[in-house]
Amino acid sequence: MSVIESAVPRDPDRADRTPLLELRGVTAGFGELTVLRDVNVAVAQGQAVALLGPNGAGKTTMLRLAAGLLRPRAGAVLINGEDVTRRSSDQRARRGLCLIPEGRGIFRNLSVRDNLRLSVPPWRSSGIDDALEAFPILRDRLGQAAGTLSGGEQQMLALARSYLAKPSVVLLDEISMGLAPRIVDQIFASLATLAATGIGLLLVEQYVERALEIVDRVYLLNRGRITHHGPATELTRDTILSHYMGESAP
């Protein structure tokens, strides 16, 4: 059993809980280009969900749409059962949604301490101590410029910043990109720990096998459509291969 697998036990009942985040029949795109077609995705409390697919499938577009950075042409986005389709990204953040984009989204010229201080939203009263307890590697780097941290430490800082907002759902776009395998293991162990606290996770990830070690459910996306969804434990290598080869796409 790996470090990731032992970080938190699987809970098959998570899928039966009321969704914290739900996309219902979403269609979206840019200009005349349709990227997502009638997509349905749900993330429950404490549930880690992977969104997998080849390049150009629409994965990042789906995260941006969920976060309020893109409006759907059809369908709805719900947070804790509330329709937020017409709500701004800031209003969605106030309702518990947090996006960690590809590239980490940290303030590289500011210190780790200032990055954390700026991450406490005005509607929260908590300080940074909770984040440092969850990510102790940052404690000895508080005075260091964020841009001088290693890639793994920068991802830890991005996770700590999201943690300070006390989110109900965190969206993660390729959080392991460019990191060494050992650091990827640490990052994924941290994600499993976050899910164990009740936070829902929706992650787009290139390391498919490692993602499957921590997630409860998987959605396979190809050519803008969901081609498979279900428990991660039921996903076979053949299903993944045929999906990435495009054989299951319409």
NUZA-134997 format. One record per residue (C-alpha): x, y, z. Coordinates in Angstrom, 1 decimal, always signed. Each point is the difference from the previous one (the first is absolute). Layout:
N
[node [X Y Z]] ...
***
This chain:
250
[node [+0.0 +0.0 +0.0]] [node [+1.4 +3.4 -1.0]] [node [+0.2 +3.1 +2.2]] [node [-2.9 +1.4 -2.0]] [node [-2.2 -3.0 +0.4]] [node [+0.6 -0.1 +3.8]] [node [-0.7 +3.8 +0.4]] [node [-3.8 -0.4 +0.2]] [node [-2.3 -2.9 -0.3]] [node [-2.5 -0.1 -2.9]] [node [-3.6 +0.7 +0.9]] [node [-2.3 -1.4 -2.6]] [node [-3.0 +1.8 +1.6]] [node [+1.4 +3.4 -1.0]] [node [-1.7 -0.3 -3.4]] [node [-3.4 -0.1 +1.7]] [node [+0.4 +3.3 +1.7]] [node [-1.7 +3.2 -1.1]] [node [+2.4 +1.6 -2.5]] [node [+2.0 +3.1 +1.1]] [node [+0.6 +0.8 -3.7]] [node [-2.1 -1.1 -2.9]] [node [+0.1 +0.7 -3.7]] [node [-3.3 -0.9 -1.7]] [node [-0.3 -0.3 -3.7]] [node [+2.7 +2.6 -0.6]] [node [+0.9 +1.0 -3.6]] [node [+2.7 +2.7 -0.4]] [node [+2.6 +1.3 -2.4]] [node [+1.7 +3.0 -1.5]] [node [-1.5 +1.9 -2.9]] [node [-1.3 -2.5 -2.5]] [node [+2.1 -2.8 +1.5]] [node [-1.9 -2.4 +2.3]] [node [+2.4 -1.5 +2.6]] [node [-2.4 -1.7 +2.5]] [node [-3.2 -1.8 -1.1]] [node [-2.7 -1.0 +2.5]] [node [+2.4 -0.7 +2.9]] [node [-1.1 -1.3 +3.4]] [node [+2.5 -0.1 +2.9]] [node [-0.5 -0.1 +3.8]] [node [+2.3 +0.2 +3.0]] [node [-1.2 -0.9 +3.4]] [node [+1.3 +0.9 +3.5]] [node [+3.4 -1.6 +0.6]] [node [+0.0 -1.5 -3.4]] [node [+3.0 +0.1 -2.3]] [node [-1.0 -0.1 -3.7]] [node [+2.4 -0.2 -3.0]] [node [-0.8 +1.5 -3.4]] [node [+2.2 -1.8 -2.5]] [node [+0.4 +0.2 -3.7]] [node [+2.3 +0.8 -2.9]] [node [+1.3 +3.4 -0.8]] [node [-2.7 +2.2 -1.5]] [node [-2.8 -2.0 +1.6]] [node [-1.4 +3.1 +1.9]] [node [+1.3 -0.8 +3.5]] [node [+1.3 +3.5 +0.8]] [node [-3.0 +1.6 -1.6]] [node [-2.2 -2.0 +2.4]] [node [+2.0 +1.2 +3.1]] [node [-0.2 +3.6 -1.3]] [node [-3.7 -0.3 -0.5]] [node [-0.6 -1.5 +3.5]] [node [+2.1 +2.8 +1.5]] [node [-2.1 +2.7 -1.8]] [node [+2.7 +1.1 -2.5]] [node [-2.2 -1.2 -2.9]] [node [-3.7 +0.1 -0.4]] [node [-1.8 -3.1 -1.4]] [node [-2.2 +0.2 -3.1]] [node [-2.4 -2.5 +1.6]] [node [-0.3 -1.8 +3.2]] [node [+0.6 +1.0 +3.6]] [node [+2.8 +0.1 +2.7]] [node [-1.1 -0.6 +3.6]] [node [+1.9 +0.4 +3.3]] [node [-1.5 -1.7 +3.0]] [node [-3.2 -0.2 -2.0]] [node [-0.2 +3.7 -0.8]] [node [+0.0 +1.0 -3.7]] [node [+3.0 +2.2 -0.5]] [node [+0.0 -0.1 -3.8]] [node [-0.2 +3.8 -0.2]] [node [+2.1 +0.7 +3.0]] [node [+3.5 +1.5 -0.3]] [node [+3.2 -1.9 +0.9]] [node [+0.3 +2.1 +3.2]] [node [-3.5 -0.9 +1.0]] [node [+0.7 -3.6 -0.6]] [node [+3.1 +0.3 +2.1]] [node [-2.1 +1.3 +2.8]] [node [-2.1 -3.1 -0.2]] [node [+3.0 -2.2 +0.4]] [node [+1.5 -0.6 -3.4]] [node [+3.7 +0.3 -0.6]] [node [+2.0 -0.4 -3.2]] [node [+3.8 -0.8 -0.1]] [node [+0.9 +0.6 -3.6]] [node [+2.8 -1.5 -2.0]] [node [+3.0 +2.1 +0.9]] [node [-0.9 +0.1 +3.7]] [node [-1.3 +3.6 +0.2]] [node [+2.3 +1.2 +2.8]] [node [+1.6 +3.4 +0.4]] [node [+3.5 -0.8 -0.9]] [node [+1.6 +3.3 +1.1]] [node [-1.7 -0.1 +3.4]] [node [+1.2 -2.0 +3.0]] [node [-1.7 -3.2 +1.0]] [node [-1.4 +1.8 +3.1]] [node [-1.6 +2.8 -2.2]] [node [-1.4 -2.6 -2.4]] [node [-1.7 -1.6 +2.8]] [node [-1.2 +3.2 +1.6]] [node [-1.5 +1.2 -3.3]] [node [-1.8 -3.3 -0.3]] [node [-2.2 +0.5 +3.0]] [node [-3.2 +1.4 -1.5]] [node [-1.7 +2.9 +1.7]] [node [-3.0 -2.1 +0.9]] [node [+2.3 -2.4 +2.0]] [node [+1.6 +0.8 +3.4]] [node [+2.5 -2.8 +0.2]] [node [+3.8 +0.6 -0.2]] [node [+2.7 -2.1 -1.6]] [node [+0.7 -2.4 +2.8]] [node [-2.4 -2.6 -1.2]] [node [+1.7 +0.0 -3.4]] [node [+3.4 -0.4 +1.5]] [node [-1.2 -2.9 +2.0]] [node [-1.4 -1.7 -3.1]] [node [+3.2 +0.9 -2.1]] [node [+2.8 +0.2 +2.6]] [node [+2.7 +0.1 -2.7]] [node [-1.0 +3.7 -0.5]] [node [+0.7 +1.0 +3.6]] [node [+3.8 +0.3 -0.6]] [node [-0.5 +1.9 -3.2]] [node [-2.4 +2.8 +1.1]] [node [+2.5 +2.8 -0.8]] [node [+1.1 -1.5 -3.3]] [node [-1.3 +1.4 -3.3]] [node [-2.5 -2.4 -1.5]] [node [+1.7 +0.0 -3.3]] [node [+3.2 -1.5 +1.5]] [node [-1.8 -3.0 +1.4]] [node [+0.4 -3.4 -1.8]] [node [-2.9 -1.0 -2.3]] [node [-1.4 -2.4 +2.6]] [node [+0.2 +2.7 +2.8]] [node [-1.8 +2.4 -2.3]] [node [-2.8 -2.5 -0.5]] [node [-0.1 -0.5 +3.8]] [node [-0.4 +3.7 +0.3]] [node [-2.8 +0.1 -2.5]] [node [-1.8 -2.8 +1.9]] [node [+0.6 +1.9 +3.3]] [node [-1.4 +3.2 -1.5]] [node [-3.2 -1.8 -1.1]] [node [-0.2 -1.7 +3.4]] [node [-0.1 +3.4 +1.7]] [node [-3.2 +0.9 -1.8]] [node [-1.7 -3.0 +1.7]] [node [-1.4 -1.2 -3.3]] [node [-2.6 -2.7 -0.4]] [node [+1.3 -0.9 -3.5]] [node [+3.5 +0.4 -1.5]] [node [+0.5 -0.2 -3.8]] [node [+3.6 -1.0 -1.0]] [node [+1.5 +0.3 -3.4]] [node [+3.1 -2.2 -0.6]] [node [+1.4 +0.6 +3.5]] [node [+2.7 -2.6 -0.6]] [node [+1.3 +1.6 -3.2]] [node [+3.8 +0.2 -0.1]] [node [+0.6 -1.6 +3.3]] [node [+2.3 -2.9 +0.9]] [node [-1.8 -3.3 +0.8]] [node [+0.9 +0.2 +3.7]] [node [-1.5 +3.5 +0.3]] [node [-3.1 -1.1 -1.9]] [node [-0.5 -2.7 +2.7]] [node [+0.1 +2.6 +2.7]] [node [-2.4 +2.3 -1.9]] [node [-2.5 -2.9 -0.5]] [node [+0.3 -1.0 +3.7]] [node [-0.9 +3.6 +0.9]] [node [-3.0 -0.2 -2.3]] [node [-1.2 -3.2 +1.6]] [node [+0.3 +1.7 +3.4]] [node [-2.0 +3.0 -1.2]] [node [-2.8 -2.3 -1.2]] [node [+0.0 -1.8 +3.4]] [node [-0.9 +3.4 +1.6]] [node [-3.2 +0.1 -2.1]] [node [+1.2 +2.2 -2.8]] [node [-1.1 -1.1 -3.5]] [node [+2.7 -0.2 -2.7]] [node [-0.4 +0.1 -3.8]] [node [+3.4 -0.5 -1.6]] [node [+1.3 +0.1 -3.5]] [node [+3.1 -2.2 +0.0]] [node [+2.6 -1.4 -2.4]] [node [+1.2 -2.7 +2.4]] [node [-3.0 -2.3 -0.6]] [node [+1.1 -2.9 +2.2]] [node [+1.0 +2.2 +2.9]] [node [-3.3 +1.9 -0.2]] [node [-1.9 -3.3 +0.1]] [node [+1.7 -0.8 +3.3]] [node [-1.7 +2.8 +1.9]] [node [-3.3 +0.7 -1.9]] [node [-3.3 -1.5 +0.7]] [node [-1.6 +0.6 -3.4]] [node [+1.2 +0.7 -3.6]] [node [-1.4 +1.9 -2.9]] [node [+1.6 -0.7 -3.4]] [node [-0.4 +2.9 -2.4]] [node [+0.6 -0.2 -3.7]] [node [-0.9 +2.5 -2.8]] [node [-2.1 +2.0 +2.5]] [node [-2.1 -2.9 +1.2]] [node [+0.0 -2.3 +3.0]] [node [+0.8 -3.4 -1.4]] [node [+0.2 -1.9 +3.3]] [node [-0.7 +0.7 +3.7]] [node [+0.0 -2.2 +3.1]] [node [+2.0 -1.2 +3.0]] [node [+3.8 +0.1 -0.5]] [node [+0.3 -3.5 +1.2]] [node [-2.1 -1.2 -3.0]] [node [+2.0 +1.8 -2.6]] [node [+2.1 -2.5 -2.0]] [node [+3.2 +0.7 -1.9]] [node [-1.7 -1.0 -3.3]] [node [-2.8 +2.6 +0.6]] [node [+2.6 +2.7 +0.6]] [node [+2.1 -1.0 -3.1]] [node [-3.0 -0.1 -2.3]] [node [-1.2 +3.4 +1.3]] [node [+3.4 +1.6 -0.6]] [node [+0.2 -1.5 -3.4]] [node [-3.4 +1.5 -0.8]] [node [-1.8 -3.3 -0.6]] [node [-2.7 +0.8 +2.6]] [node [-0.6 +3.6 -1.3]] [node [-3.2 +0.7 -2.0]] 
***
